[in-house]
Amino acid sequence: LTLISTYEPCAMCRGAILEYNIKQIQFLKAKSIWELLKEDLRAYRYQVKRIHAGNDDIQDSLFYLHPGYLSK
């Protein structure tokens, strides 16, 4: 599968490209080095400022079905 675009993919599109295992990307216009550096800086800031909110059991419990859900 080849993705063809008029402009180099943004960060969100790159995530989708990785998620769907698209192996080849062709684009007409590349981003400037400054645009790429700004994106990298934003990604770095995210990594520095992220905070783990609690234990994983709390997150897992959010995905359990309510006990009475299937009986309706």
Summary of the structure (lengths in Angstrom):
residues: 72
radius of gyration: 19.5
end to end distance: 43.5
largest distance: 57.3
contacts: 118
relative contact order: 0.13
helix: 44%
strand: 17%
